[in-house]
Every structure is written in C-alpha cells, then in structure tokens.
Amino acid sequence: MKIKIAEFSGYCYGVKRAMDLAWEELTTNSDKKVYSLGPLIHNDQAMKKFTENGLIVEDSIDKIEKKSIAIVRSHGLPKDFYDKMDINSTQIVDATCPFVKKIQDIVYENYKSGHIIILIGDADHPEIKGINGWSDNSSIIINSVEDAEEFVFLDSESYIVAVQTTYKLEKYLQIEKILKNRLKKVEFFNTICYATRERQDSARELSKTVDAMIVIGGTSSSNTKKLAEICSENCITFLIETSKDIDIKKISSFNTIGITAGASTPDFIIDEVKDLLLTK
C-alpha cells in the first residue's frame, strides 16, 4: 500500500496559537481556576490533555467563577462574554483565531455604522454564533443557495457580507453571485481564511491521484467535514477521528491511500494513522 499525505493538513496557525495560550495559562497559574466557554477546538483527543491538566470547560457564562481566568476559544465568543467577564473581574485570555477576530471587527464596526450584516455559514456553528454576537445577534445568516434566493431583502438598506472562515469556497462563490444580483447596496468580505483554502485545495488535488482518502478530524469539526465532502467528489472517502476508527479490511483493498486532516487535528493522531497503514 502506498501512502500520500496532503501538503497542508493538521493544526492551522489559529488552532496552534489557541492551544499554546491555553497551555501556558494552565502551567503558570496553578493558584487560579482556568475556564473555557465551550471546547477550545473541535477535537476530543486534544481537549482531553487540557482537561486532565485542569482546564474547566463550561457551557454557560454564569458557571465561570469571578476572579478566575477565562480563555476565549479559537472560534471566538460574542461581545456579551467580554462584558460579563469584565464585570466579574475575570482575566480574559483571548485565543480567538486572528482570522475570526478580523470578521468580528468587520461586523462590529459596520453594525455600529448602520449596515445590515449578512453572515454566510452554519447558524449552529460556534464561530458564527460568536460573530453574530458582535451585531447584537441581528445578522442574517445564509447557509445555502436556497437561502440566498428566498430571503426578502430591502432595497433601501445597505448590506455587509462576511463568511465563516472554514466555509467551502465554491459554495460561497455561488451564494455571492446570487447576492450580487439581488442586492443594490452591498459590500462583500471573503473572509475564508488562507489555511482553509490551502487545506481544501490540497485535499482536492490529492484525492484526484489516489484510490481512497482518509480524512482525520473531530466529528463536530466544520472544516473536517468540508474536507471529506471535497474528497468524496473524486474518490472513496473515509472520515475518522483516530486510527481506532479505521476499517482495515476495507482499506486494505486499495493500492494508494491519501491522508488529510482538519485544522484541529494534532500531529500525533495523523502519525498514528499513517503508522498503522504502513504496517498493513
């Protein structure tokens, strides 16, 4: 069996930065409780290391104790989180991905200026939820061509369009085209991050050259799911979290296997998958 690894896979800059910041707080502030509102990244195996070393993951702002340390997850959080932590005298360590932070700034400034915000992405994804919080949760969220075609817009209003960092580029361009035709006053910000584009392009090209692809990442990771979707357009694709999820009997029937991984997948998990395949 021949193994090919995508040129770009695994931790992106924003995820690595978040993990490094969180680890520094855990190892240097033993006298304070360290919280995150939701998991820092969408990878259970990576998060286990942090919770075992003291990170407390909560699902509500109200559960974060006063005068503790609160780490902002890589996906970012709404403005009201910062306001509440300030009132509680809680130290904030902002691990928001810089690309997500850029979108938050775009949304906040344009919302204050009176523009209507359109966010292209998954309404249930924490990144979009966080960004929406910088427009007082007033953003129009579009996640399909049908949404773009059916939503009722007002010609008298001025719109700003931003997009989830991990969104599939081809899908975004389809929606952008529709909105350009439908909106009279609109400005577009293609905020899909370069790491997402690199991983998607790299996975697409690799999937054209192999018999099957293995995409490694958390089941709740948006960018990992999109990688699997892209690869499946060209070959048989298996989406797994760890090497334990590999069906050796199925994989052994292929001569050439490609491997890629989502931006929240640690190197050690990628290495475990590769090593397992090389022994078969």
C-alpha positions in Angstrom: 0.0 0.0 0.0 1.3 3.5 -0.9 0.5 6.4 1.4 0.3 10.0 0.3 -0.1 12.9 2.8 -1.7 16.2 1.8 0.7 19.1 1.6 -1.4 21.1 4.0 -3.2 19.2 6.9 -3.5 19.3 10.6 -3.2 22.2 13.0 -3.5 25.6 11.5 -2.0 28.8 12.9 -5.1 29.9 14.8 -5.6 26.5 16.5 -2.0 26.1 17.5 -2.0 29.6 18.9 -5.1 28.8 21.0 -3.6 25.6 22.3 -0.3 27.3 23.2 -2.0 30.2 25.0 -4.2 27.8 27.0 -1.3 25.5 27.9 0.7 28.5 29.1 -2.1 29.5 31.4 -2.6 26.0 32.8 1.1 25.6 33.6 1.8 29.0 35.1 -1.4 29.8 37.0 -1.9 27.0 39.5 -3.4 29.4 42.0 -6.4 30.2 39.8 -9.1 28.2 38.1 -8.9 28.3 34.3 -12.1 28.1 32.2 -13.1 28.0 28.6 -16.6 28.6 27.4 -17.0 25.6 25.2 -14.1 23.4 23.9 -11.1 25.4 22.7 -11.1 23.4 19.5 -13.2 20.7 17.9 -11.1 17.7 18.8 -11.9 15.5 21.8 -8.4 13.9 21.9 -6.6 17.2 22.0 -9.0 18.6 24.6 -8.6 15.6 26.9 -5.0 16.6 27.5 -6.1 20.1 28.7 -9.0 18.9 30.9 -6.7 16.4 32.5 -4.4 19.2 33.4 -7.0 21.4 35.0 -8.9 23.2 32.2 -12.6 23.6 33.1 -14.9 23.6 30.1 -18.3 25.1 30.8 -21.3 25.7 28.6 -22.6 28.9 30.3 -21.1 32.2 31.2 -22.8 32.1 34.6 -20.8 29.0 35.5 -17.4 30.8 35.3 -16.3 31.9 38.7 -15.4 35.5 39.5 -11.7 36.5 39.5 -10.7 33.4 37.6 -9.1 33.0 34.2 -11.3 32.7 31.2 -9.8 31.5 27.9 -11.7 32.6 24.7 -11.9 29.6 22.4 -10.4 29.7 18.9 -13.9 30.0 17.4 -14.4 33.3 19.2 -17.2 34.4 21.5 -19.9 37.1 21.5 -19.4 40.6 22.8 -21.5 40.0 25.9 -19.0 37.4 27.1 -16.3 40.1 27.3 -18.7 42.5 29.0 -19.7 39.9 31.6 -16.2 38.8 32.4 -15.2 42.5 32.8 -17.9 42.9 35.4 -16.8 39.8 37.2 -13.2 40.9 37.3 -12.2 37.8 35.4 -8.9 37.7 33.5 -9.6 37.1 29.8 -7.0 35.3 27.7 -8.2 35.8 24.1 -7.3 32.8 22.0 -9.7 33.8 19.2 -8.3 32.9 15.8 -7.0 36.1 14.3 -9.0 35.5 11.1 -12.2 35.1 13.2 -11.3 38.2 15.1 -11.0 40.1 11.8 -14.6 39.1 11.0 -15.8 40.2 14.4 -14.2 43.6 13.9 -15.8 44.0 10.4 -19.2 43.0 11.7 -19.0 45.3 14.8 -17.8 48.4 13.0 -20.3 48.0 10.2 -23.2 47.2 12.6 -22.5 50.4 14.6 -22.5 52.3 11.3 -26.0 51.2 10.5 -25.3 48.4 7.9 -27.3 45.2 7.9 -25.0 42.2 8.4 -25.2 39.0 6.3 -23.2 36.1 7.5 -22.6 33.1 5.2 -22.2 30.0 7.3 -23.7 27.5 9.6 -26.0 29.2 12.2 -25.3 26.4 14.7 -21.5 26.7 14.5 -19.8 28.4 17.4 -17.8 30.7 15.1 -21.0 32.1 13.5 -22.8 32.3 16.9 -19.8 34.3 18.2 -19.6 36.7 15.2 -23.4 37.2 15.3 -23.0 38.4 18.9 -21.0 41.4 17.6 -24.1 42.6 15.8 -26.3 42.2 18.8 -27.5 38.9 17.3 -29.2 40.7 14.4 -27.3 39.2 11.5 -29.0 37.5 8.6 -27.4 34.0 8.4 -27.4 32.3 5.0 -26.1 28.8 4.5 -27.4 27.7 1.1 -28.2 28.9 -2.4 -31.8 28.5 -1.5 -31.4 30.8 1.5 -29.8 33.4 -0.7 -32.6 33.1 -3.3 -35.5 33.1 -0.9 -34.7 35.7 1.7 -36.5 39.0 1.4 -34.1 41.9 1.2 -34.8 45.7 1.3 -33.6 47.9 -1.5 -33.4 50.8 0.9 -30.8 49.1 3.2 -27.1 48.8 2.9 -25.6 45.3 3.5 -22.3 43.9 4.5 -21.5 40.2 3.7 -18.9 38.2 5.6 -18.3 34.4 5.5 -17.4 31.7 8.0 -13.6 31.1 7.9 -14.0 27.4 7.2 -16.7 27.7 4.5 -16.4 25.8 1.2 -15.1 28.3 -1.3 -17.1 27.1 -4.3 -20.4 27.2 -2.3 -19.6 30.8 -1.1 -19.0 32.0 -4.7 -22.4 30.6 -5.7 -24.1 32.5 -2.9 -22.0 35.6 -3.6 -23.1 35.6 -7.2 -26.8 35.5 -6.2 -26.5 38.2 -3.6 -24.7 40.5 -6.1 -27.7 40.2 -8.4 -30.2 40.7 -5.7 -28.8 43.5 -3.5 -28.4 47.1 -4.7 -26.1 48.3 -1.9 -23.7 45.6 -0.7 -20.1 45.1 0.2 -18.5 41.7 0.3 -15.7 40.4 2.5 -14.4 37.0 1.5 -13.2 36.0 5.0 -12.5 32.3 4.3 -9.0 32.0 5.8 -6.0 31.0 3.7 -5.4 27.9 5.9 -8.8 26.6 5.0 -8.3 27.3 1.3 -4.9 25.6 1.4 -6.3 22.5 3.0 -9.2 22.3 0.7 -7.2 22.8 -2.4 -4.5 20.3 -1.2 -7.1 17.7 -0.3 -8.9 18.2 -3.7 -5.7 17.7 -5.7 -4.6 14.7 -3.7 -8.0 13.0 -3.9 -7.7 13.0 -7.7 -4.5 10.9 -7.6 -5.4 8.1 -5.1 -7.8 5.2 -4.8 -9.2 6.4 -1.5 -8.9 9.2 1.0 -8.8 9.2 4.8 -9.9 12.5 6.4 -8.9 12.8 10.1 -10.7 15.1 12.4 -13.4 15.6 15.1 -16.9 14.7 14.2 -18.1 18.2 15.2 -15.4 20.0 13.2 -16.8 22.0 10.3 -13.6 22.3 8.3 -13.0 18.5 8.6 -16.5 17.7 7.3 -15.9 20.0 4.3 -12.6 18.3 3.5 -14.4 14.9 3.5 -17.1 16.4 1.2 -14.5 17.7 -1.2 -12.5 14.4 -1.3 -15.6 12.4 -1.8 -16.2 14.2 -5.1 -13.2 12.4 -6.5 -12.7 9.1 -4.7 -14.0 6.9 -1.9 -13.5 8.8 1.3 -13.4 7.7 5.0 -13.9 10.3 7.8 -12.3 9.2 11.0 -11.3 10.7 14.4 -8.4 8.3 15.3 -6.6 5.2 14.0 -9.1 3.1 16.0 -11.8 4.1 13.5 -10.1 2.6 10.5 -11.7 -0.5 9.0 -8.5 -2.3 8.0 -10.4 -4.9 5.8 -11.9 -2.1 3.7 -8.7 0.0 3.5 -6.5 -3.0 2.5 -8.4 -3.3 -0.8 -6.9 0.0 -2.1 -3.4 0.3 -3.5 -2.9 4.1 -2.9 -4.3 5.9 0.1 -4.3 9.7 0.6 -4.4 11.3 4.1 -5.5 14.7 5.1 -6.7 16.2 8.4 -8.8 19.0 9.7 -7.2 22.2 11.2 -8.0 20.9 14.7 -6.3 17.6 14.4 -3.0 17.1 16.3 0.1 15.7 14.6 0.2 12.7 16.8 -3.2 11.5 15.6 -2.1 11.9 12.0 1.1 9.9 12.7 -0.8 7.1 14.4 -3.0 6.7 11.3 0.0 6.8 8.9 1.9 4.3 11.0 -1.0 1.9 11.2 -1.5 1.9 7.4 2.2 1.4 6.7 2.2 -1.9 8.7 -0.7 -3.3 6.6 
